[in-house]
């Protein structure tokens, strides 16, 4: 059984998070791919597909804006900018979809190279706020992905799976052009944000 993503992550209701996200502005192939998935994602067990302008790959949810100051986060962004300056990354592509807790997500490959972004963000965060206040993904196991649609509570995973199988979409490549420090909140079945600092690669 899939549990509503926004109920499961109840801590975000009416709150704002600090996030480091990879955004896809200026990469029309990614937006087009998401549009091609849209008809398969029209299912009552899912929220509406994430609008192309709000597509992203979360590198790290740091925590609530109540718990970390903007000055701290800008210092983290500055440290991150230095570490990313020497990082050479290949072209990435979305190699497959799967249902992750009911959410429809695309896996990003090569994941070992994409995971370097996560390692850089965690290191920069620790250098500013200290190890005790440094956030990690669960079990420190980072899974590179893009969410196409978030789940509601339902027991119709097979039906959603069948719709996706019946409407295959060609994978596309993209480049990691930068990471954004953002203030993020849930809105109408997806996430929206305000960009605080963009760090170019």
Rosetta blueprint (number, residue, H / E / L):
1 X L
2 X E
3 X L
4 X L
5 X H
6 X H
7 X H
8 X H
9 X L
10 X H
11 X H
12 X H
13 X L
14 X L
15 X L
16 X L
17 X E
18 X E
19 X E
20 X E
21 X E
22 X E
23 X E
24 X L
25 X L
26 X L
27 X L
28 X H
29 X H
30 X H
31 X H
32 X H
33 X H
34 X H
35 X H
36 X H
37 X H
38 X L
39 X L
40 X L
41 X L
42 X L
43 X L
44 X L
45 X L
46 X E
47 X L
48 X L
49 X L
50 X L
51 X L
52 X H
53 X H
54 X H
55 X L
56 X E
57 X E
58 X E
59 X E
60 X E
61 X E
62 X E
63 X E
64 X E
65 X L
66 X L
67 X L
68 X L
69 X L
70 X H
71 X H
72 X H
73 X H
74 X H
75 X H
76 X H
77 X H
78 X H
79 X H
80 X H
81 X H
82 X H
83 X H
84 X H
85 X L
86 X L
87 X L
88 X L
89 X L
90 X L
91 X L
92 X E
93 X E
94 X E
95 X E
96 X E
97 X E
98 X E
99 X E
100 X E
101 X L
102 X L
103 X E
104 X E
105 X E
106 X E
107 X E
108 X E
109 X E
110 X L
111 X H
112 X H
113 X H
114 X H
115 X H
116 X H
117 X H
118 X H
119 X H
120 X H
121 X H
122 X H
123 X H
124 X H
125 X H
126 X H
127 X H
128 X H
129 X H
130 X L
131 X H
132 X H
133 X H
134 X L
135 X L
136 X L
137 X L
138 X H
139 X H
140 X H
141 X L
142 X L
143 X L
144 X L
145 X E
146 X E
147 X E
148 X E
149 X E
150 X L
151 X E
152 X L
153 X L
154 X E
155 X L
156 X L
157 X H
158 X H
159 X H
160 X H
161 X H
162 X H
163 X H
164 X H
165 X H
166 X H
167 X L
168 X L
169 X L
170 X L
171 X L
172 X L
173 X E
174 X E
175 X L
176 X L
177 X L
178 X E
179 X E
180 X E
181 X E
182 X E
183 X E
184 X E
185 X E
186 X E
187 X E
188 X L
189 X L
190 X E
191 X E
192 X E
193 X E
194 X E
195 X E
196 X E
197 X E
198 X E
199 X E
200 X E
201 X L
